[in-house]
Structure formats: structure tokens, C-alpha cells
Amino acid sequence: MTADSSSGSVPASSGTVTTAVPARLDRLPWSRWHWMIVIGLGTVWILDGLEVTIVGNVAGRIAEDGSGLDISSAQITGLAAALYVAGACSGALFFGWLTDRYGRKKLFMVTLVVYLAATALTALSFESWWFFLFRFLTGFGIGGEYAAINSAIDELIPSKYRGRVDLIINGSYWLGAIGGALLSIVMLDTDIFPKDLGWRLSFGLGVVLGLVILLVRRHVPESPRWQYIHGQGDKADTLVSSVEAEIEQERGEKLPPPAGEITIHQRKSIGFGLIAKTVFRRYPRRAVLGLSLFIGQAFLYNAITFGFGTILITFFDVPTGSTGYYFAVIAAGNFMGPLLLGKLFDTVGRRIMISGTYLLSGILLFGTAWLFDRGSLTASTMTACWCVVLFFASAGASSAYLTVSEIFPMETRAMAIAFFYALGTAAGGISGPLLFADLTESGVVGDTVLAFQVGAGLMCAAGLVAAFLAVKAERRSLEDIAEPLSSVTEGSGATR
């Protein structure tokens, strides 16, 4: 590296580098380059929503005679769903570690390829064991995506936009859910597609969308923040300089000078022991915050989504074939929350918005439970209540991913995301079948009310934790929120 002030990185001593790369990235205005990042990386959540919704909707069709696969509906919604969750948890942890070690770009290409291959092979299932195996591997790829993608997005998006962009991207899961719900109606119509073909084409849609994303993703660069810590300072400088030149040409004006530098000891990787020590001993309050947010949102969502179809059918006599339309409306409410509230997480602030969305969604679900217990709701008004609850809950749940991706040091970021994602996914995957399925499918009003109250109570509890422990990370550099472990002033930062 050179001592060129335009590059922003100069050697301080052997193995040590002083760089302005974080400040240079954070002061960039929004540009076409950032849109490329969002499209190439962020749209993968649409795939996850599409995947999960399609499987739920086609379960009955695959279990029918003539589908080409000897499998029961209970096996699809039970064992296959559990394997998908297990794959997502293990994939997040496995690829999360590799992402911190080998870089964001290598892994977000690998994880998408794993997803594409596994989904395509799921569509070709001829035996139940084949279907189960590739459901696990599909989840394995999706879990890895969460760790690699959230790391890269946070490190590439300017600090003043980071909150809203993260929320909208994580909330885009529900766009996939809408698409999955509506497309399944068409794909399962035997007047259009044969019984043994429609469900296979449903999985094929995810593959087609994934291939488009893969083509865009090839142009997404490695994180300069990862590069300068891992001995690739020259590459980081070159990349940021090219982005700056592109944006200056696009806007027709010079960028303001970056504010501040950071000096770090370059290192190749860190072990699991140091990661665990950093997350749980250096930042114990933040670890409690992350655990609370993920567990709270997992239980609230399961209280509603695990039995929504059964509730509509059992208590409101909604035809089985019409529940997909109701789900599409609920999914739309979920997406609108992060879309409309996301900016407030950057302006009003993280602590107020995180605690507010958690508490408000929990209180509203308590209100929904009360109205349902009184018999005051119809299928339409129940769906409207769910939409309002999930409008706020979706913004809150998306902020959980934002929180754990920005409050821990750079070197542990992907692994921290992976750990909390795996925890939240496991909590949902376990609590759903063991608790909420029995409560919402019993046909007893009181049981469903109890399910709502459990989810609402844990969501409110997480909101109270956030009110006291949430970090004021809005418009702050990632390095300011959590000092890199490689910093020469290591240990001087806050240990909240």
C-alpha cells in the first residue's frame, strides 16, 4: 500500500495498517452501486419466503396418489420441515464460520449454489428419502445465506441507510411468501398442470429466480472491511476508490473527505473460543439483547402462523382452498411494516423503534386474543387483526437481524449472526410443533387464546429488554458501535 491520502490506507508498522476505508464507505451517498448490492444480495430472502410457503401449500398435493412421490402430508409438514430447520441452523453455523475466515463474496456465491442445486434436486424427487435429504440441504444453503449476506450488506451499506435497508431486505421474505401463496394456487390447478408435475414446477420457480440472482451477484464485490483486516488492504483501497470514482461521475460532483481513520493489526482468522469470549464475556448485555429479540419474535410468529389456516377453517368455516388468499393478505401486512417503518430506525433511533415495535405488536396480539375469546371476530376481521400485529412485529423481527449484525466486532460478525439466527430458527422450529400446533389445532377457543397470549407475552418481554439494553447504533459506523478485535486500541471500547 502507499501513503496516498486518496487511498486512505497507510502502513503503520509490520502487520499493522491505518485505513480510512470504513469512513469512506459510510460517507457515500446512495447510488446505482448500492442498488446493485441490494438486488444481488438482498433479494435472496424472497427465495426463502417462496420456498417455505410453497412447501406448506403443496404438502397436500404431494401426499396424494398420482403425485409421483410416496410420502404423507404429515411427513412433509413434520419431518421434512424439521430437516429444513436443522439444515438452516447447521448451515448458518458452518458457513458463518467460513464467512468470517474466507470472506463474504466466496461464501455468498457458494451458499446460493448449494440452495439452487438442492432445490432443483428436490423437484426431481422420486423417493421420500431423496425429498428429505434435499430439504435438509436446501435449508443448509439458506442458513448459510443469512450469515454471509447480512454480514456483507451491513459492511457495504452507508451507516445512515443501514437500518432501513436491512429491515426492508429482511422483510422481503414476505414478498416471496406472497408469491409462493399465489403461485401455488396456479401450479396446483390440475386443469393446468398434471398432478405429478405442478408441485415440481413450483420448486423450479425458485431455481429460476435464484439463477437470476446469481448472475447479478457475480458483480457484487468482497467487503472492503473484511479485506483490510485480512491483509488485503490494497484490494480494499482499489475497490473503494473505483466506487468513489463511479459515484462522483454519476453525481457530477466531488465527494466530501472521509471523517476519521482506524488502525488495526491485520490477521487471517480467529477461533471459536475467541468468538464466544467476545460475544458472551466482552458484550454480555448485547448477547442477552440478541437472545431476547430472536426468541420473542420466534414465539410470536409461531403463535399466529403455525395455526392460521386451521383457525380460519375450524372457527370461521373458511374453505381449505381459500386459506392461501388470506395468507397472501397477512404476508402483505408483514412486508409493509419494514417498508414503511424502516426509515424511522435510522432517524428516531434503534432503541425506541425496536422496543416500540416489539411492545406494540405484543400488546396488539393480547388485544386480538381478547376479541377472539369474546367471539367478536370474523375471518376478515381476524385477518385484519393479524395484519396489524404483524405490521409492527415484522419490523421488530427484521430489526433483530439488524441488531446482531451490527453490535459485535467485525471479525465475529458472520458467526454472531449465524448463532442468533440458528437459535431463533431452532426456537421456532421446536416451539411450533411441540406447543403451538397442539394449541391452535385443538378446536378449543381457550387453547388458541393461550397460544396468542404466550407469543404476545414473550414479545413484550423482549421489548422491555430492548428498552433497557438496545444499542443506539443509528447513523454510527460499525467500527464505532463495536471496535474491531484487531484494533490497536483493543479493549478501550464499550463492553455493553
N, C-alpha and C positions, 0 to 999 in steps of 0.2 A: 504494500500500500504506500501511497505517497502522502506527503504533508499538505496536499492541496486542500485549501479550505472549502472548495466547492464540493469535494467528495465527502467531507465531514468525518473522515476516519484517519487517524494517525497512530503509528505505533508508539506506545508509552514505554514499553520495555519488552524483553523477551517473553513471548506468550501473553502479552497484555496489549489491549487496544483501546484507544479512546475514540468514540464514534458519536456522530450526531444523527445516525440513521433513524432512531425512534422519533426524534423531534422532527426530522424531515418528513417522515411518513404522516405524522399527526397533524402537520400544518397544511397538508394538501387539501385543496377544495375538491368537491365531488366532481367526478369526470367520467368519461366513457370507459376509462381503465377500471374504475371501481364497479361500473355496471358489468363488465366482463367477469370480474371476481364474483359478484353476486350470482350471475347466471351460471357460471361454471361450477361454483361450489354450492351455493345456497339452494338450488333447485332440487338437490338430491332428497330433501325432506318430502318433496311431493311424491317421490318414489316410495318412501316408507309408508306414507298415508295410503297411497294407491295399493300397495302390497297387502297391508293389514286388512283394509276394507274389502278388497276383492276376495281374500281367503275366507273372511267371515260370511260374505254373501254367496259364495259358490259352494260352501260346505255341503249344503243340502243336495245340490245338483251332482256333485262328485260322488256322493254316497248312493245315488240312485242306480238301479240296474241299467246297463247300457252306457254308462259313463266312460267305460274303458279302464276303470280302476276299482279293485275290490277293497273298499275302505268304508268305514261307517262315519256318520256325521259327528258322533262323539269323539272318534279318534282324531278328526280334523280339528275340531274346536278344543279338544283336550290335549292329547299327546303331541300333535303337530304344533299347536300353539305354544305348548311348554318348550318344545325343542327350539322353536324360533326365538323365544325369550332367552333360553340358555345360550343359544348361538350369539345373540346380540350382546349378552353380558360378557361372555368369554371373548368375543371378537373385539369388544371395546377395550378390554384389559390387554389383550395380546397386541393389537395394533396400536393402542395408546402408548405402550412402552416403546414399540418400534418407531412411532412417530417422533417421540422426543429424542430418540437415538439417531435415526437416519434421515430425518427431515419430513416436512409436511407434504411436499409435492410427490415424492416417491410413494408415500403411503396412500395419499388420496387418489392416486391412479390405481394402485393395487387393490384397494378396497372396493372401488367401483367395478373393476374387472371381476372380482370374486362375486359380487352381487349379480352382475349380468350373467355370468356363467351358471350360477346356482339357480337363478330364476328361469333361465332358458331350459335347464335340465329338469326343473320341476314341471314345466309344461309338457315334457316328454315322459312323464312318469307312467310306468306300466305295472308296477308293483307297489304295495304300500310302503315297504322298506325304502324304496327309492324316493318316494314322496317325502318320507320322514327325514331321510339323510339330507336332501337338498333344501328342505325347510330350515334345518339347522344351519346349513352353510349360507343360505340367504340371510338369515339373522346374523351370522358371523360377519358377513360383509357389511351389513347395515350398521352393526355395532361399531365396527372399525371406522366407518364414515363419520359417526358422531364425534369421535376423538380427533381424527385428522382434520375434519372440516371446520369444526368450531375453533380449533387452535389457529388454523390458517386465516380464517375470516377475522378473528379478533386482532391478529397481528398485522393485517393488511389494510384494515378499515381505519380512517382517521378517528381520533378519540371523540370528537364532537358528534360523530354519526354512529358510533359503535353500538350504543344502546338500541336505537330504533332499528338499525339494520339487523342486529342479532335477533331481536324479537320477531320481526317480520319474517326472517328466514326460518326460524324455528316454528313459527306459526303456519308457514306454508305447508306443513304436514297436512293441514286440514283441506287445502286445495286438492291434494291427492286423494283425501278421503271422499270429497265431493265427487271427484271424477270416478273413483272406484265404485261408489254407490250407484251413480247414474249409468256408467258403462256396463256394470254387471246386469242391469235390467235388460239392456240390449243383447249382451253376449249370451245370456241365459234364455233368450226367447227361442224356443225350438222351431218356430216358424221361420227364423232367420238362419240359425246355425244348428247343426245336428247336436244331439245330447253329448256326444263324446268329443266334440270339437270346441264348443263355445267356451267352456271353462279353461281349456288350454290356450285359446286366443287371449283370454283375459290376462293370463300371465305374460303372454307375448307382448302386450301393450307396454308393460313395464320395461321389457328389454329394449323396445324401440325407443322409448323416452330416454332410457339410460345410455344408449348409443349416441344420441344427440348430445347429451350432457358430456359424454366422454370426448367428443370432438371439440367442444368448447373448452373443456378442462385442460386439454393439451397445451393451451396457451397461457394458463394460469401459472405464475412463477412460484418459485420457492419463497418462503418467508425470509425477507432480509434480516429480521430479528433473529431467526434461527441461524442464519448464515454467519452473522458477525460473532456470535457466541461460539460457534463450532469451527473457527479457524478459516472461514471463507469471507473475510472482510472485504477483499477486493471485489468478489462477486456481488456482495450486498451493495457496495458503493456504485458499481456499474449499473445494477438493476434500478436502484433508486434514482440515479442520475438520468437514466433513459425515461423513467416515468415522469420525472420533473420536466424534462425537455418536451415530452409529448403533451403534458398539461399546459405548459407555457405557450406552446404553439396553438393548442386548442382554444385557449382563452385570450391569446394575443397580449399577454402582459407577464411581467416577471413575478415569480413567487417571492413572498417575504422571506427573510433569512430565518433559519431554524432557531428555536429558543432552547439552548442547552445541549450539553453532551453528557455521555456516560462512559466511564472507564471500567472495563471488565477483564478478567482473566479468561482467555479462551480455553475451552475444554471440549472433549469429544462427547462424553456422555456421563451420566450419573446412575448409581444403582438404586434398586428398590428401597434399600434401607434409608438412604438419604431422602428419597422422595417421601416415604412415610414419616420420617422425622420432621421434615419441613412442613408437611400438611397438618400433622396432628400435634406436634410439640411447639413448632415456631408459630403456627397460626391456629391454635385450638378453637378460638371463638369463631373463626371463619369456617373451620371444619364443622362445628355444631350448626352454623347457619346453613351450610350446604346440605347436611344430612336432613335438617328440618324441612327445608324447601322441597327437596325431592320426595321425601316420604309424604308430606302433606298433599302435594299435588297428585301423587300416585293414588292415594286413597280417595280423594275427592273424585277424580276421573273414573275410577273403578265403581264408585257408588252410583254413578249415572250411566256410564257407557256399557258396563258389563251386563246390565239387565234392561236397557231402554226398550229393546224390541219386545221382550217378554212383558214388561209393564204395559206397553201400549196394547198388546194383544190380549192380555189377561184382564186388565181393568177397564179398558176403553174399547174393546172389540174391534180393534184395527185389523184389517185383513193382513195375513202374513206377507203377501206380495206387495203391500204398500209401505212397509216399515222403512224401506230404502229411501223413499221420498222424505220421510220425517228425519232420517239420519242426515240427508243432504242439507236440510234446513239447519239442524244442530251444528253440523260441520261448518256451515257458512258463518254462524254466530261465533264459532271458535276462531275463525280466521280474522274476522272483523276486529276482534279485541286487540291483538298485537298490531294490526294495521293502523287503527285509529288512536291507540294509546301509546304506541311505541315512542313517539317523539317526546312525550312527557317524561320518559325515563331519562332523557338527556337534558331536559330543561327544568322540570320540577325537582327531579333527583331520584336516585335509586331507592333510598331508604323509605321515603314517603310512598312512592309508587309500588314498590314490592310489598311492603306491609299493607298498603291500602287495597291492592288487588286481591291479596290473599284473604284479608279480613272480610272484605265486601263480598267476595264470592262465597265464603263460608257462611256468612250471615244470611245471604240470599238463599242458599240451599237449605238452611234451617227454616226459612220462611216457606220455601217450596214444600218441605216435609209437613209443615203445619197445615198448609192449604190442602195437600193431598190427603192427610189424615182426616180432615173435615169433610172430604168429598166435594170440595169446591172447584175441582179442575176437570176439564175435558181433555181429549187427546191434543187438541190445538193449544189450549192454554197451558197444559203441562209442557208441551214442546217449547212454547214461548218462555216459560219459566226457566227451562234448561238452557235456552239460548242466552238469556240474560246472565244466568250464573256463569256459564262458560265463556261469555264475552270477557268477563273480568278474570276468570280462572285461567284462560288460555294465555292472557298477557302475563299473569303471575307465573304460570308454569314455564313459559318461554324465558322469563327473567331468571329462573333457576339455572338454566343452561348458561345464560349470560353471566350470572354471578360467579359460578365456579370456573368459568373460562377466563375471568379477568382478575380474580383476587389472590391467585397463587403465582409464585415466580415462574418466569419464562421456561426454565429448564424442566419444570414439573407440570406444565400446563396441560398437555395432552393426557398424561397419566391421571391428573386430578379430574379432568373431565370424564375420562373413562371410568374411574372409580365411582364417582357420584352418579353417572348415567347408569352403570351396572347396578348400583344399589337401588336407584329409583325404579328401573325396569324390573329387577327381581322382586321388589316390594309389590309392584303392580301385578306381576305375573303370578306371585304366590297368593296375595290377598284376594285377587279376583276369583279364582276357582274355589279357594278354601272358605271365603267369607261371603263375598257379595253375590256370587252365583246362587248360593242356597237361599240367601235372604230375599233376593229380588225375584226368584223363580218359585217361591213357596205358594204364591197366590194369596198370601195374607197381607192385608194393608199394613199392619203393625210391623211386620218384618221389613217391608220396603222402607217404611218411615225410619226404622232403626238404621238401615244401610245408609240412608241420606244423612242421618244425624252423626254417624261415625265419620263419614267423609267430611262433613262440614266442621265437626269438632277438631279434627286433625289439621284441616286447612287453616282454621282460625288460630290454632296453637302455633303453626308455622309463621303466621302473620305476626303474632306477638313476638316471636323470636326475632323476626326481621326488624321489627320496630326498635329493638334494642341493639341488635348485632349487625345489621346490614351496613355495608361499607359505602361511603359516599364516593363512588367511583366515576360519577358523571363528568365528562369532558376532561378526564385526567389520563395521562399517559399510563400505559400498562406498567412501565418501569417505576412510576411514581406510586402506583397502587400497591405493588409488591416488588421490592428490589430484587433483581436477579441474584441467584446464588453465586454467580461468577463475578459480581461487582467487587471492586477493590475496597469498597466501604461496607462489605458484607457484615450484617449484624447491626448496622445502625438504623435500619428501617423499623417501622412499626411492626409489632408482632401480635396484632389483634386477632 
